[in-house]
Amino acid sequence: MLRRSGFVTALVGLLLLVLWTPSPASAGARPAAGGVCAVRAPGASAAAERAVAAACAQVAAGVWYTWGGGHGPRPGPTYGQVDPTDPASEHDPQRLGFDCSGLVRHAYAEATGADILNGVASAQFYTHRAAERFTAAQGLDPLLPGDLLVWGTSQRLHHIAVYLGAGTMVEARQSGTKLMVSDVRTSGYHGAVRIDTGPVTGHVFQTWGTGVWTKAEPSTKAARVYAFPGPTTIRVKCQKHAEKVTSDGHTNDAWSYLPDYGAWVTNIYVQGPAWLEGVPTCTT
């Protein structure tokens, strides 16, 4: 029979065990069940599987998330910066690692031997190297390992991760944590893109200017879809004459349809002649 003091100690310990729950930070950073960072479903291309392997190698090495990490002159881990909106990032300048898009850039550079996804999450999702796109409404069933999942809205995509299969992903999630395997979060999930690592197809052009908005229709009054932060490589499917626009000293009524954005942009901001050479007229 327990002595009274031993009984009380045991009772207090049991009560603490029942009441204890992990803090939100530790709970959010918990790896997915099993914590296995590897290709977890069949069907991916060899390049996509190499991208998964490259990202998982960084997880195995215990690399930190660091805000702005991975965006140096070449792909690879870099020291980060302080995110003014996140107190947990105060040590990021001393941490060598990646932010979410820095990890994706590194993974596909290792997989292909070329820096094909240099940019932030939105630039990576809207890449002209898209082989296929998936909406949030389609769920995870069509996805293959190596696909890139994004969170946010069409106007502001704020996070990107690499799909592993079986409902899991590898990501650089947030300051104060290391790269991790997580279950795919549905809250705020916007969609996914499959990367074509082969030769770029279609009519490819460069934009100029900063903060240039794409539109849901070929009109300045139409809803905004996404703004190019600076000169951007785009793929044009077709063009048409629509609303006349005057901007930055130019006037033009030609608009280009961008399939990777599901949106239109005035040809004023597409480098080339007012009517793009070799691009067909939109028939619908």
C-alpha positions in Angstrom: 0.0 0.0 0.0 1.3 3.5 -0.9 2.2 5.8 1.9 0.1 9.0 1.9 3.0 11.2 0.5 3.6 8.8 -2.3 -0.1 8.6 -3.1 -0.4 12.4 -3.3 2.7 12.6 -5.5 1.4 10.0 -7.9 -2.0 11.7 -8.0 -0.5 15.1 -8.8 1.6 13.5 -11.6 -1.4 11.8 -13.1 -3.4 15.1 -13.0 -0.6 17.0 -14.8 -0.4 14.3 -17.4 -4.1 14.5 -18.1 -4.1 18.3 -18.3 -1.0 18.8 -20.3 -1.3 19.6 -24.0 1.4 20.7 -26.4 1.7 24.4 -27.1 0.4 25.6 -30.5 3.9 26.1 -31.8 5.0 22.5 -31.0 1.7 21.1 -32.2 1.9 23.0 -35.5 5.5 21.8 -36.0 4.7 18.1 -35.3 5.7 15.9 -38.3 3.2 13.7 -40.0 2.5 10.2 -38.8 5.6 8.2 -39.3 7.7 11.2 -40.2 8.9 9.4 -43.4 10.4 11.9 -45.9 10.4 10.0 -49.2 8.3 9.4 -52.2 5.2 7.8 -50.8 3.1 7.0 -53.9 3.8 5.8 -57.4 3.5 7.6 -60.7 5.9 10.6 -60.4 8.4 11.4 -63.0 12.1 10.7 -62.4 12.8 14.4 -62.1 10.0 14.9 -59.6 11.3 12.0 -57.5 14.8 13.6 -57.5 13.2 16.8 -56.3 11.6 15.0 -53.4 14.9 13.3 -52.6 16.7 16.6 -52.6 14.2 18.2 -50.2 14.2 15.2 -47.9 18.0 15.3 -47.8 17.7 18.7 -46.2 15.2 17.4 -43.7 17.5 14.5 -42.8 20.3 17.0 -42.3 18.2 19.0 -39.7 18.3 22.2 -41.7 16.4 25.2 -40.3 13.6 27.3 -41.7 14.9 30.8 -42.1 13.0 33.7 -43.6 14.4 34.6 -47.0 16.7 31.6 -46.9 17.6 29.9 -50.2 17.3 33.0 -52.4 21.0 33.7 -53.0 22.6 34.1 -56.4 22.5 30.3 -56.7 20.1 27.6 -55.3 21.1 26.4 -51.8 20.8 27.3 -48.2 21.6 30.9 -47.1 21.4 32.9 -43.9 18.0 34.4 -43.5 16.5 37.8 -42.4 14.3 39.1 -39.7 10.7 39.0 -40.7 9.2 42.2 -39.2 5.8 40.5 -38.8 7.2 37.4 -36.9 9.0 37.7 -33.5 10.1 34.1 -33.9 12.4 35.1 -36.7 14.8 37.1 -34.6 17.5 34.3 -34.9 17.0 33.7 -38.6 20.0 35.9 -39.6 22.2 33.3 -37.7 20.4 30.3 -39.2 21.6 28.7 -42.5 18.6 27.3 -44.3 15.5 27.9 -46.4 12.2 29.5 -46.5 9.3 27.7 -48.3 10.1 28.8 -51.8 13.9 28.6 -51.2 13.5 24.9 -50.5 11.4 24.4 -53.6 14.0 26.2 -55.7 16.8 24.1 -54.3 14.9 20.8 -54.8 14.1 21.4 -58.4 17.6 22.8 -59.2 19.1 19.6 -57.7 16.6 17.5 -59.7 17.3 19.2 -63.1 20.7 20.8 -62.8 19.2 24.2 -63.7 17.7 27.0 -61.7 14.2 26.6 -63.1 12.1 27.8 -60.2 14.0 30.9 -59.0 11.4 33.1 -57.3 8.8 33.3 -54.5 5.9 31.0 -54.0 3.6 32.9 -56.4 6.2 32.9 -59.2 6.8 29.2 -58.7 3.1 28.4 -58.8 2.4 30.5 -61.9 5.5 29.2 -63.6 5.5 28.9 -67.4 6.9 25.4 -66.8 3.5 24.1 -65.6 2.6 20.7 -67.0 -0.7 20.6 -65.2 -2.7 22.5 -62.6 -5.1 21.4 -59.9 -7.6 23.4 -57.9 -8.4 23.0 -54.2 -11.8 21.5 -55.2 -10.1 18.6 -56.8 -8.5 17.5 -53.5 -5.4 15.5 -53.3 -6.4 12.4 -55.4 -4.9 13.7 -58.7 -1.6 14.7 -57.2 1.7 12.9 -57.6 4.9 13.2 -55.5 6.9 16.3 -56.5 3.8 18.4 -57.2 3.9 21.8 -55.6 1.1 22.8 -53.2 0.3 26.4 -52.4 -1.8 28.3 -49.9 -3.4 31.7 -50.1 -5.4 33.4 -52.8 -4.7 34.1 -56.5 -3.7 37.6 -55.6 -1.5 36.5 -52.7 0.1 33.1 -52.4 2.1 32.9 -49.2 3.2 29.3 -48.8 4.4 26.4 -51.0 5.4 22.8 -50.3 6.5 19.6 -52.1 3.9 16.8 -52.1 5.2 13.4 -51.0 2.0 11.3 -51.6 -0.3 9.7 -49.1 -1.6 13.1 -47.9 1.8 14.3 -46.8 4.3 16.9 -47.8 7.8 18.2 -47.1 8.0 21.9 -46.2 9.9 24.8 -44.7 7.1 26.0 -42.5 8.0 28.8 -40.2 10.7 30.5 -38.1 11.8 28.5 -35.0 11.3 25.1 -36.7 13.4 22.9 -38.9 12.3 21.5 -42.3 9.7 18.9 -41.7 7.3 16.4 -43.1 3.6 17.4 -42.4 0.2 16.2 -43.2 -1.3 18.4 -46.0 -3.4 21.2 -44.4 -6.7 22.0 -46.1 -7.2 25.4 -44.5 -6.3 28.1 -47.0 -5.1 25.5 -49.6 -5.3 27.1 -53.0 -4.2 24.4 -55.4 -1.2 22.6 -56.9 1.0 22.6 -60.0 3.0 19.9 -61.7 6.3 21.0 -63.0 7.4 20.2 -66.6 11.2 19.9 -66.4 11.6 19.4 -70.2 11.9 22.1 -72.9 9.4 25.0 -72.5 6.6 24.9 -75.0 4.2 27.5 -76.2 4.6 31.2 -77.0 7.0 32.6 -74.3 7.5 36.3 -73.7 8.8 38.7 -71.1 6.8 41.4 -69.4 8.2 44.7 -68.3 7.2 47.1 -65.5 6.4 46.5 -61.9 3.0 45.8 -60.2 1.3 45.0 -63.5 -2.0 43.4 -62.8 -3.5 40.5 -64.8 -7.3 40.6 -65.2 -10.1 38.1 -65.3 -11.3 39.6 -68.6 -9.5 41.8 -71.2 -10.6 45.0 -69.6 -9.2 47.4 -67.0 -12.5 47.2 -65.2 -12.3 43.4 -64.7 -11.4 41.8 -61.5 -7.7 41.6 -60.6 -6.1 38.2 -60.6 -2.3 38.6 -60.0 0.2 41.4 -60.2 3.7 40.8 -61.7 6.1 42.2 -59.1 8.7 42.8 -61.9 9.7 41.6 -65.3 8.3 38.0 -65.6 8.5 35.2 -68.1 5.0 34.3 -69.3 3.4 31.9 -71.7 0.8 33.4 -74.1 -1.9 31.2 -75.5 -3.6 33.7 -77.8 -4.4 37.4 -78.2 -7.4 39.5 -79.1 -8.5 43.1 -79.7 -10.5 44.4 -76.8 -10.5 47.5 -74.6 -8.1 50.2 -75.7 -5.6 51.0 -72.9 -3.3 54.0 -72.5 -0.5 53.6 -70.0 3.2 54.6 -69.6 3.1 56.5 -72.8 1.7 53.7 -75.0 -1.8 53.0 -76.3 -2.9 49.5 -77.4 -6.2 47.5 -77.7 -4.5 44.1 -77.8 -4.7 41.8 -74.9 -3.0 38.4 -74.3 -4.5 35.4 -72.6 -2.1 33.7 -70.1 -3.1 30.1 -69.5 -0.8 29.8 -66.4 -2.7 32.5 -64.7 -6.2 32.0 -66.2 -6.0 35.7 -66.9 -5.4 38.5 -69.4 -2.8 41.2 -69.6 -2.6 44.2 -71.9 0.0 43.8 -74.6 1.5 47.2 -73.5 3.4 45.4 -70.8 4.5 42.4 -73.0 7.9 43.0 -74.6 7.5 42.9 -78.4 5.3 44.6 -81.1 1.8 45.8 -80.2 0.4 42.7 -81.9 2.6 39.7 -80.8 4.2 37.8 -83.7 3.4 34.2 -84.0 0.6 34.2 -81.4 -2.9 33.2 -82.8 -6.1 35.2 -82.3 -8.3 34.0 -79.5 -11.4 32.4 -80.9 -13.4 32.2 -77.7 
